[in-house]
Amino acid sequence: MKTIRSAPVPFGMVHEVDPLIHTVQQVNDKLVGEQRTKSLRQIDAQIAAVKQELKVAGDDPTLSSSCLKPLESLKDQVAVQTSLAHITQIETEAVKLKDAAIEKIGRFLAEQAEAKKGGLESPPKFKKPKVLIPKTLTTKTYLESQNDIEEFLAALRKELEAAIAQDERVEIR
């Protein structure tokens, strides 16, 4: 296509444009299909994580709806999207929506705990999630020595132990 575009007299090559465009479209469709499948799996994983938290919260229908509907709508968006960039953005949005849903569930359980204070039945215990991004634990681009590894692992251990000591659970991203 570049050759046709830059040719001083491209008219004789115009008949080659349609097959080239078709080839590019096929490759793009394949890439979009693969990304769509991957993103739908990721969104399903986020939905599964929220559903697990909802079970702990007692499957309140209003809470379930407000937590799951936004994630379900992302699946619909991915199904019709034809842009790789937009599909990956939707996948990122799913993680944010899952985090927001889990936070909402935590607030719901805290409200329940407050309401049931002094009662015989105690509400389910909610462990606040802590997101840990290992890359943030080092300033180095590469770990090149045994000492680099030890420093990184020590920082990782410190973060993990601090989270557990604060009765949090850790999600590594």
C-alpha positions in Angstrom: 0.0 0.0 0.0 2.9 2.3 0.8 4.4 1.6 -2.6 1.1 2.4 -4.4 0.7 5.6 -2.4 4.1 6.9 -3.1 4.3 5.8 -6.8 4.5 8.7 -9.2 1.9 7.0 -11.4 -0.1 4.7 -9.2 -3.0 4.2 -11.6 -1.8 0.8 -12.9 -1.5 -0.5 -9.4 -5.0 0.5 -8.2 -6.3 -3.0 -8.8 -4.0 -4.3 -6.0 -5.5 -2.1 -3.4 -8.6 -4.2 -2.6 -6.7 -7.4 -1.9 -4.2 -5.6 0.3 -7.0 -3.9 2.3 -8.8 -7.3 2.6 -5.5 -8.9 3.9 -5.0 -6.1 6.5 -8.7 -6.4 7.6 -8.3 -10.1 8.1 -5.2 -9.7 10.3 -7.0 -6.9 12.2 -10.1 -9.0 12.7 -8.0 -11.9 14.0 -6.1 -9.7 16.5 -9.4 -8.1 17.7 -11.0 -11.5 18.1 -8.1 -12.8 20.1 -8.0 -9.7 22.3 -11.8 -9.8 22.7 -11.6 -13.4 24.0 -8.8 -12.6 26.4 -10.6 -9.5 27.7 -13.9 -11.4 28.2 -12.0 -14.0 30.2 -10.5 -11.2 32.3 -13.9 -9.5 32.8 -15.4 -12.9 33.8 -12.6 -13.3 36.4 -13.4 -9.9 37.8 -17.1 -10.8 38.0 -16.2 -14.1 39.7 -14.2 -12.3 42.3 -17.1 -9.9 43.0 -19.6 -12.8 43.2 -17.3 -14.5 45.7 -17.4 -11.4 47.9 -21.1 -11.1 47.5 -21.6 -14.6 48.9 -19.7 -13.5 52.0 -22.0 -10.5 52.2 -25.1 -12.7 52.1 -26.1 -12.1 48.4 -28.1 -9.0 49.0 -30.0 -8.4 45.7 -29.6 -4.7 45.6 -25.9 -4.9 46.5 -25.4 -7.7 43.9 -27.1 -5.7 41.2 -25.2 -2.5 41.9 -21.9 -4.4 41.9 -22.4 -6.7 39.0 -24.3 -4.6 36.4 -21.4 -2.3 35.5 -19.2 -5.3 34.9 -21.8 -7.1 32.9 -22.2 -4.0 30.7 -18.5 -4.1 30.0 -18.9 -7.6 28.5 -21.5 -6.2 26.1 -19.2 -3.3 25.1 -16.3 -5.7 24.4 -18.6 -7.9 22.2 -19.3 -5.1 19.8 -16.0 -3.2 20.0 -13.7 -3.3 16.9 -10.7 -1.4 18.3 -7.9 -3.2 20.1 -7.1 -0.1 22.2 -10.7 0.3 23.3 -11.0 -3.4 24.2 -7.9 -3.2 26.4 -9.2 0.0 28.0 -12.4 -1.8 28.8 -10.4 -4.6 30.4 -8.6 -2.1 32.6 -11.9 -0.5 33.5 -13.2 -4.0 34.7 -10.4 -4.1 37.2 -11.3 -0.7 38.5 -15.0 -1.6 38.7 -14.1 -4.8 40.6 -12.1 -2.8 43.1 -15.0 -0.4 43.5 -17.5 -3.2 44.0 -15.3 -4.9 46.6 -15.0 -1.5 48.4 -18.8 -1.1 48.3 -19.2 -4.6 49.7 -16.8 -3.8 52.5 -18.9 -0.7 53.3 -22.1 -2.7 53.3 -20.6 -5.3 55.7 -19.3 -2.5 58.0 -22.8 -1.0 58.1 -24.2 -4.4 58.9 -21.7 -4.9 61.6 -22.6 -1.5 63.1 -26.3 -2.3 63.0 -25.9 -5.7 64.6 -23.6 -4.6 67.5 -24.6 -6.3 70.7 -26.7 -8.8 68.8 -26.3 -12.6 69.0 -25.5 -13.0 65.3 -22.2 -11.5 64.1 -21.9 -10.3 60.5 -19.4 -11.9 58.2 -15.8 -10.7 58.6 -14.5 -8.6 55.7 -10.8 -8.4 55.1 -9.9 -5.3 53.2 -7.9 -6.0 50.1 -4.5 -4.4 49.5 -3.2 -4.2 46.0 0.5 -4.8 45.7 2.4 -4.0 42.6 5.8 -5.6 42.9 7.4 -3.2 40.4 6.9 -0.3 42.9 9.1 -2.0 45.4 12.3 -1.4 43.4 13.8 1.5 41.5 15.9 -0.8 39.4 15.0 -1.7 35.9 16.7 -5.1 36.2 17.7 -7.3 39.1 21.3 -8.1 38.2 22.8 -9.5 41.3 22.1 -11.7 44.3 22.0 -8.5 46.4 19.4 -7.0 44.1 17.2 -10.1 44.5 17.6 -10.0 48.3 16.7 -6.3 48.5 13.6 -6.8 46.4 12.5 -9.9 48.3 13.0 -8.2 51.6 10.9 -5.2 50.5 8.2 -7.6 49.2 8.2 -9.6 52.4 7.9 -6.4 54.4 4.9 -5.2 52.4 3.2 -8.6 52.6 3.8 -9.0 56.3 2.5 -5.5 57.0 -0.7 -6.2 55.1 -1.3 -9.5 56.9 -0.5 -7.8 60.3 -3.2 -5.2 59.5 -5.7 -8.0 58.8 -5.7 -7.3 55.0 -5.5 -9.7 52.2 -3.1 -9.1 49.3 -3.8 -9.0 45.6 -0.7 -9.0 43.5 -0.9 -7.1 40.2 
